[in-house]
C-alpha cells in the first residue's frame, strides 16, 4: 500500500477503524478475532445498523504502532467474510 500514515500520524497512537459489512450476528466477533491477532487489547466496539438493516457498521479505536501496522489491520479486516469496506 502507498499510504502517508507515517507522515500524518505520530506512533503509537489511537486510530479509529470503521468496518462496514452485511448484518451478521458474527460480524463483531470476527472483527474482534482479527484485532486480537494483530493488536491484542481490550476493545469497546460501537455498532450501528443501516436504515433497512442490510448492513452494520462497527467502529473501534485501536492503538497502532506504525504505518505497517495500520496497513496490516486494513488488509486483515477487509478479508473478513461479509465485510464490504474498511475506513
Order of alpha helices (4+ residues) and beta strands (2+ residues): alpha-beta-alpha-beta-beta-alpha-beta
